[in-house]
Amino acid sequence: MNNVLELVMQEWVASLKTKDRSAANVTPNFEELFEKLKNSGASFDEAHELLPKAIKAHQPVAGLARKQYKMLKQKVFDFDKTEKEFTDEWNKSIDDKGTAAFFEFFPLPKLDEDGEPKVYGNMSAKEYKAQRRYAEQFPILDTTELEKRMNEREYNLDIEDMLKHVLGEDSNG
């Protein structure tokens, strides 16, 4: 793993302590991280390796989850979830938002029907090799004879005669 990427991740985790981590700001927080990773030159695989760490860092600590659960239990009359269910749903929500933000910045590499990534334009390596084999069946065009014949020709390019002809001014008036 690239040291720069680890530092970007470390900086983002440290900045979470001062960020608004409410439900409305989870996605923007992850977008900030993935934008920084992308700008730092992270590949899909490198950024994907950091995704679980980022999700874990954004999830609430047990004490905060317990406090929020107790507050909801008191305020909402028919709140019938257990503390574990509440915490699991909260963590799952953060996981889903973080994963969605990741794939916005690092889309899946496009695969062909054989499961190979497209590396040559819209072709996989397998398709490219097959196309090269087909193209190499034909003889290579030798243009030296053509170039020689073109160089031997003499051209009489009189600009004034050409202009008169193009503009319609023939010698006949």
C-alpha positions in Angstrom: 0.0 0.0 0.0 1.2 3.5 -0.9 2.3 5.6 2.1 0.6 8.6 0.7 -2.7 6.8 0.7 -2.2 5.6 4.3 -1.5 9.2 5.3 -4.6 10.5 3.5 -6.7 7.9 5.3 -5.1 8.7 8.7 -5.8 12.4 8.1 -9.4 11.7 7.3 -9.9 9.5 10.4 -8.4 12.2 12.5 -10.7 14.9 11.0 -13.8 12.8 11.8 -13.5 13.9 15.4 -14.5 17.5 14.3 -16.9 16.6 11.5 -20.6 16.4 11.7 -21.2 12.6 11.6 -25.0 12.8 11.5 -27.0 10.7 8.9 -27.2 13.6 6.5 -23.4 14.0 6.4 -22.2 10.4 6.2 -22.1 10.4 2.4 -20.3 13.8 2.0 -17.7 12.6 4.6 -17.0 9.5 2.6 -17.0 11.4 -0.7 -14.3 13.7 0.8 -12.1 10.7 1.6 -12.6 9.0 -1.8 -12.0 12.2 -3.7 -8.7 12.7 -1.8 -7.7 9.1 -2.5 -8.5 9.5 -6.2 -6.5 12.7 -6.4 -3.6 11.0 -4.7 -3.5 8.4 -7.5 -5.2 5.5 -5.6 -6.2 2.5 -7.8 -9.5 0.7 -7.4 -7.8 -2.1 -5.4 -5.8 0.2 -3.1 -8.9 2.3 -2.3 -11.1 -0.8 -1.9 -8.6 -2.1 0.7 -9.1 1.1 2.7 -12.9 1.0 2.5 -13.5 -1.3 5.6 -11.2 0.8 7.7 -13.0 4.0 6.7 -16.4 2.5 7.5 -15.2 1.3 10.8 -13.8 4.7 11.6 -17.1 6.4 10.8 -19.3 4.0 12.9 -20.3 5.2 16.3 -18.5 4.0 19.5 -20.6 1.7 21.7 -21.2 4.4 24.3 -22.6 6.8 21.8 -24.8 4.1 20.3 -26.1 3.2 23.8 -26.8 6.8 24.7 -28.8 7.4 21.4 -30.7 4.1 21.9 -31.8 5.1 25.4 -32.8 8.6 24.3 -34.9 7.1 21.4 -36.4 4.5 23.7 -37.6 7.3 26.1 -38.9 9.6 23.4 -40.6 7.2 21.0 -43.6 5.4 22.5 -43.6 2.2 20.4 -39.9 1.8 19.8 -39.6 -2.0 19.8 -36.0 -2.6 18.7 -33.3 -4.0 20.9 -30.1 -2.0 21.5 -28.2 -4.5 19.3 -30.7 -4.2 16.5 -30.6 -0.4 16.7 -26.7 -0.4 16.6 -26.5 -2.9 13.8 -29.0 -0.9 11.6 -27.0 2.3 12.3 -23.7 0.6 11.4 -25.3 -1.0 8.3 -26.6 2.4 7.2 -23.0 3.8 7.4 -21.6 0.8 5.6 -24.1 1.2 2.8 -23.5 4.9 2.3 -19.7 4.4 2.5 -19.8 1.6 -0.1 -22.1 3.7 -2.4 -19.7 6.7 -2.2 -16.7 4.4 -2.9 -18.3 3.1 -6.2 -19.1 6.7 -7.3 -15.4 7.5 -7.2 -14.0 4.1 -8.1 -16.4 2.3 -10.5 -15.9 -1.4 -11.1 -13.6 -2.2 -13.9 -15.7 -3.3 -16.9 -15.4 -7.0 -17.6 -16.2 -8.9 -20.7 -18.2 -12.1 -20.8 -15.1 -14.1 -19.8 -14.6 -12.0 -16.7 -11.6 -10.2 -18.1 -11.2 -6.4 -17.7 -11.3 -4.2 -20.8 -7.7 -3.0 -21.3 -7.5 -2.0 -24.9 -10.3 0.4 -25.5 -13.4 -1.8 -25.4 -11.4 -5.0 -25.9 -10.1 -7.4 -23.3 -6.6 -8.7 -23.6 -8.0 -11.9 -25.1 -10.0 -10.1 -27.8 -7.0 -7.9 -28.6 -4.7 -10.9 -29.1 -7.3 -12.6 -31.3 -7.6 -9.4 -33.4 -3.8 -9.1 -33.7 -3.5 -12.8 -34.8 -6.1 -12.2 -37.5 -4.4 -9.0 -38.7 -1.0 -10.7 -38.9 -2.4 -13.2 -41.4 -2.3 -10.6 -44.2 0.9 -9.6 -46.0 2.5 -6.3 -45.0 2.1 -3.6 -47.7 5.4 -2.5 -49.1 5.1 1.1 -50.3 8.7 1.6 -51.4 7.8 0.9 -55.1 4.9 3.3 -54.9 7.1 6.0 -53.3 9.7 5.5 -56.0 7.2 5.9 -58.8 5.7 9.0 -57.2 9.1 10.6 -56.9 10.0 9.9 -60.5 7.0 11.8 -61.9 7.5 15.4 -63.0 4.9 17.9 -62.0 4.4 21.2 -63.9 2.7 23.4 -61.3 2.3 26.9 -62.7 0.3 28.7 -60.0 -0.9 31.5 -62.4 -2.3 29.0 -64.9 -4.0 27.1 -62.1 -5.6 30.3 -60.7 -6.8 31.3 -64.1 -8.4 27.9 -64.6 -10.0 27.8 -61.2 -11.3 31.4 -61.4 -12.6 30.8 -64.9 -10.3 33.1 -66.8 -9.3 31.0 -69.8 -7.0 32.4 -72.5 -10.1 32.7 -74.7 -11.3 35.7 -72.8 
